[in-house]
Amino acid sequence: MASERIGDWTKEELKAYILEVIEERLQQGFSYTQESDNRSPKEVFESIQKNRLKRKPGQPSTLQMLREDRDR
C-alpha cells in the first residue's frame, strides 16, 4: 500500500487490507469468545438474569426517559 494514512487509500487498497486482516485472523483461529469462559449458554443466560440491573420503585423506564428527551 502506497499511502500511510487509511484515508488516502483507494477503495481497492482498503478492500485488500480488509481481506488481509480477515485472512490473518482466520489463520490464527481467531475466536470471538473468551478462552477462559467455558460456561454453557444456559449458565451464561442464568448469570445475565441474576446480574441484571433492576429499576428502583418510582424510577422512570428507559422508554419514558427516551420520550422525555425527545419531547425537550
C-alpha positions in Angstrom: 0.0 0.0 0.0 1.5 3.3 -1.1 -0.1 5.6 1.4 0.5 5.7 5.2 -3.0 7.0 6.0 -6.0 4.8 5.5 -8.0 7.9 4.5 -5.7 8.3 1.5 -6.1 4.7 0.3 -8.2 3.9 -2.8 -11.2 1.7 -2.4 -9.2 -1.3 -3.8 -6.4 -0.7 -1.3 -8.8 -0.7 1.6 -10.5 -3.9 0.3 -7.1 -5.6 0.0 -6.2 -4.6 3.6 -9.5 -5.8 5.0 -9.1 -9.1 3.2 -5.6 -9.4 4.6 -6.8 -8.8 8.2 -9.6 -11.4 7.8 -7.1 -13.9 6.4 -4.7 -13.4 9.3 -7.5 -13.8 11.8 -8.8 -17.0 10.1 -5.3 -18.5 10.1 -4.8 -17.7 13.8 -8.0 -19.3 14.7 -9.5 -16.0 15.8 -12.2 -16.5 18.4 -14.9 -14.1 19.5 -15.3 -15.8 22.8 -13.1 -15.7 25.8 -11.0 -18.8 26.1 -11.4 -18.8 29.9 -15.2 -18.8 29.7 -16.3 -22.4 29.4 -19.8 -21.8 30.6 -22.7 -23.3 28.7 -25.3 -21.0 27.1 -27.7 -21.8 29.9 -25.2 -20.8 32.5 -24.5 -17.5 30.7 -28.2 -16.8 30.5 -28.7 -17.5 34.2 -25.8 -15.2 35.0 -27.3 -12.4 32.9 -30.7 -12.9 34.7 -29.1 -12.9 38.1 -26.9 -9.8 37.5 -29.4 -7.7 35.6 -30.0 -4.2 37.0 -33.5 -3.6 38.3 -35.3 -0.2 38.4 -35.9 1.3 41.8 -39.6 2.0 42.6 -40.7 5.2 41.0 -37.7 5.4 38.6 -38.8 6.0 35.0 -38.4 3.3 32.5 -35.9 3.6 29.6 -38.8 4.2 27.2 -40.1 7.0 29.4 -36.7 8.6 29.6 -36.3 8.4 25.8 -39.7 10.0 25.4 -38.8 12.8 27.8 -35.6 13.5 25.9 -37.4 13.5 22.6 -40.0 16.0 23.9 -37.4 18.5 25.1 
